[in-house]
Amino acid sequence: MDSLSEKTIVKIVAVLKLVENMEVIPVKFFKKLSGTKLYEIRVEWQSNIYRFPCFFHKNDVIILTHGF
């Protein structure tokens, strides 16, 4: 995240808060990766898509593994 612009970071944080606070999250932002126990948080900003693979811990905590 250190290499990203401030506007990009603001967008990523907004999507992470959306995932945290919504009961039903639109697939555009959060979806299960088929054939795995992993999910993906996606942030689209300008011409880029930032992806954050993640998984659930104890059904109510999402652990982000990394971002690309």
C-alpha positions as a printed Julia matrix, in Angstrom:
68×3 Matrix{Float64}:
   0.0     0.0     0.0
   2.98    2.3     0.48
   3.4     2.62   -3.29
  -0.25    3.54   -3.96
  -1.69    7.03   -4.32
  -3.74    8.52   -1.52
  -6.92    8.35   -3.63
  -6.34    4.65   -4.31
  -5.87    3.94   -0.61
  -9.08    5.84    0.19
 -10.98    3.68   -2.33
  -9.5     0.44   -0.93
 -10.35    1.42    2.65
 -13.91    2.33    1.58
 -14.42   -1.11    0.02
 -12.92   -2.86    3.08
 -15.35   -0.94    5.32
 -18.21   -1.91    3.0
 -17.24   -5.59    3.35
 -16.97   -5.17    7.11
 -20.34   -3.47    7.59
 -22.74   -4.97    5.04
 -24.61   -8.2     5.73
 -25.04   -8.99    2.03
 -22.01   -7.86    0.02
 -22.35   -7.38   -3.74
 -20.36   -9.9    -5.81
 -18.63   -6.95   -7.46
 -16.69   -6.49   -4.21
 -16.63   -9.91   -2.54
 -16.92  -13.4    -4.0
 -15.97  -16.99   -3.26
 -13.22  -18.45   -5.44
 -14.57  -21.66   -6.96
 -13.04  -24.92   -5.79
 -11.4   -23.36   -2.72
 -12.2   -22.07    0.74
 -10.84  -18.67   -0.3
 -12.72  -15.49   -1.1
 -11.6   -12.4    -2.93
 -12.18   -8.74   -2.15
 -11.96   -6.7    -5.37
 -11.43   -2.99   -5.63
 -11.75   -1.34   -9.03
 -10.18    2.1    -9.31
  -9.49    3.93  -12.54
  -8.06    1.28  -14.91
  -6.8    -1.04  -12.15
  -8.3    -3.91  -10.19
  -6.82   -4.57   -6.75
  -7.42   -8.07   -5.39
  -7.22   -9.25   -1.8
  -7.51  -13.02   -1.29
  -9.0   -13.83    2.1
 -10.73  -16.48    4.2
 -13.08  -16.68    7.16
 -11.81  -17.44   10.64
 -14.48  -18.72   13.05
 -17.25  -17.6    10.66
 -17.1   -13.93   11.58
 -13.55  -12.69   11.02
 -12.08  -12.22    7.55
  -8.31  -12.72    7.26
  -6.69  -10.94    4.3
  -3.73  -12.96    3.05
  -2.18  -10.33    0.78
  -3.05   -7.95   -2.04
  -2.08   -7.57   -5.66
